[in-house]
């Protein structure tokens, strides 16, 4: 895992500054190269072939191509054998060298051969053309600035901001952020800075850029043979974990109390004599007790598999002390109260191992989130005449049951309207505090144009899940995992997002993922259990006690902390004096009222308060003078 930087002009001092900014991503080695028209930089975290032979930028023997690469190609040994048959002679044991020869042999089509996570740049030294590419699912981030033929790219935006470039606030992204709590690709919060979308490559030559999509998550014909599906899931997931244990440095696993990380731990325990597992919990107070359900189950699971288990316990003060550092390393404002928890767990873990496996993607592929279950039944409700669904009596009944918001959901049109009924924050609340967020159509237009140009109204759930894989997963979940782990040079690998498994999951009928058995009665009331086919396929890796518990989700006591230890910080940040540049963006009197009502338990407003706090801290770090040499 590494950091890559570059731009289409020569400046040794500037490329060194970019490397310095991303040094945390690769603390083991650093390299730069200047061609006639390009400056390239690289920070290396040595995982495969720890010798100097893995130094980057790396060149082909004929000096025609140079590569800088962030990520891992898990099947590189297989590709290497194929290239050796074609006469290629390798000087290292790295996957980086395999990328070079693969591009030299097959051009952009080499991407189809790679099983891995990657963001890479290859410079053709004869034509001065640069080839940029990002992995299929978007596990590794890649940003670029483009204006007036100036092109700059990096693994992190803060390195791009080392340049004197025009990057005012992007008001479309601003509008979207406060409704979605993240900014979807290709947008960023800065004008003229973009994310290279997942499954895309770009060719940059003579100041022009051309983007091409090289992989699509197709709606292939659904499989019907359940026994075959179970066998395929078992074989592919086992192989995906096995491939991701490839490392010349110690490997561990983030273990929660959930299904996905437990399956990974179970497979690892069969492939390795000793498995290191890592879990995070919260200081045992009355407020934090119920947030440690996963933490307690993880310890039980570690004992079940006899792992070398490491526990890390956080307090509210730990979060307060590290919020600014979290915002700095995230680059983008993403409002999620577990970000700092992610980062501190990574800091603790990297003292023991340099590679860790995580369960990211299992919910999106196999129907683990409750929103999929609800959509599955909403699809069926579309068969009920609209005149009944929109009846005032139905609205009154839902209100009496405390489910008033469901009236809009059952009547939302399939497409962006229904998708956002589950994701978007309440428009009335946003309008109360957001002065510059008046264009309520920005987000629906964006989602419709990008993800819902055509809609299957009666079977929308599959499209809903697919949209999560294309947007929520890379632009919120995976970028959070990457930035928080790489803040301390820790490589996180995600077996569930092996593209072969992603493609297989797309062919599994929803009834095998969700179905009528998805809603169970438990001691704690009704709860959702999805991922039925995954659980059935991987049952031998799952302790029995895990099969009879609800999906807790990973939460923190943030809502309670805002009423206590975090209150002084909230009062300071939700003030017009905190950032001169944001005084015209927010109604601060209303924000103070929202905070007061939350503290008094009149309303629950964690998402709103956290999104504004995150934005305010982000703005001070990245927009108010760009003070990037220190964490504010």
Order of alpha helices (4+ residues) and beta strands (2+ residues): beta-alpha-beta-beta-beta-beta-alpha-alpha-beta-beta-beta-beta-alpha-alpha-beta-beta-beta-alpha-beta-alpha-beta-alpha-beta-alpha-alpha-beta-alpha-alpha-alpha-alpha-alpha-alpha-alpha-alpha-alpha-alpha-beta-alpha-alpha-beta-beta-alpha-alpha-alpha-alpha-alpha
